[in-house]
Amino acid sequence: MAALTATNSATSSAQTLMLYERVRQAQRQAQSAQADAKTKRAQADQAELVSAQSTLRSRMIEAASTYERPGVEASSLALSPSTQDFLVRMHQALSKDSAAAKPARNSQGQTTGRIIDLTA
């Protein structure tokens, strides 16, 4: 019986060593995962800070441009004569009472729309 007990004891300690090794491996994996999570949190915090700074910068630019806009002279906002001419012709062509728009007729002679000349 003594031989049986020795074999039993040796098997038990081998199983115990394997179990301890598994526990150590799991602990190493957990530590690695915690380190990765900490790194990811730091990266997310940095990205959030950059985002907040960008948002603040865009709001400041928007506010500055809103308040500076009335100070712009009217001459810088004036349209070129060709653009003004085009817009006048466009308005005349699209207004319902426009005499410049020729009626379009189909093959039965019915009015189906207007022909608009938008050439520059």
N, C-alpha and C positions, 0 to 999 in steps of 0.2 A: 503494500500500500504506500510505502514511502516514495517509491518511484512514480506512482500515479500522482501523488501530491506535488512533487517537484515539477512534473510536466505541466500540471494544472497551473502552478504558480508562474511558470515561465510564460505560458500562453497569456495569462492574465496581464503580466507586465508588458508584453509586446502590444497587446490591445490598448493598454493604458497609454503607452508611448505614442501609438498611432492617433489615439484620441486627443492627446495633448498637442501633437503636431497639427492636427486639424484645427484645434482651437487657436493655436498661434497663427496659422495661416489666415483664419477668419479675422483675427484681430489686426493682422497686417493689412488685409483687404479693407477693413473698416477704417483704419487710419488713413489709408490711401484715398478712400472715398471721401472722408472728411476733409482732407487737404484739397482734393479736387473741388469739393463744394465751396470751400472757403475761397479758392481762387476764382471760381465762377461768380460768387457773390461780390468779390472785389471788382471784377470786370463789369458786372451789371451796375454796381454803384458808380463806376467811372463813366459808363455809357449814359446813365441817368443824369449825371452831373453835366456832361457835354450837351445832352438834349436840353436841359434846363437853361444852360448858358445860351444855346442857340435860340431858344424860344424868347428869352429875355432880349437878346440882341435884335431879333426880328421885330419884337414889340417896340423897342426903342427906335428903330429905323422907321417903322410905320408911324409912330407918334411924331417923330421929327418931320417926316415928309408931310403929314397932315397939317402941322402947324406952319410949315414953311411954304406950303402951296399958295395961300392967299398973297404972299409977298411976290410971287412971280408976276412980271409985267405982262400986260395984255398983248403987247406986240409980239412976245415970244409964243403966244398961243394962237396967233392969227394964222389962217389957212392960206395956202398959196392961191393965186387967182384961178389956176386951172382946176384945183380941187373945189373951190367955191362954185365955179361954173358947172362942174360935173354934178355937184350936190343940188344945184338949182334945177338943172335939167332932169335929174332923177326925181325930185319932188314934183315937178310939173308932169312928168310922165306917169307917175304913180297916183296922182290925185284923181279922184273920180270925175271931176268936172273938167278934165284936161282936154283942150282942143288940139293939143299937139299929138295925142295918141290917135292913130288911125284905127277905125274898127276893122276887125278881121271877120271875114265872112266865109262860110263853108260853101260847098258845091250847090246847096239849095238856096243860097243867098241869105241865110240867117246869120245874124251877128253872133260870133262865138267868143269874142275877146278883143284885145287891143294889141297892136303891134307897137312895140316900144323901141325907139332907136337910142341906144346907149353908147354909140361910138364917141370916142373922145375927140 
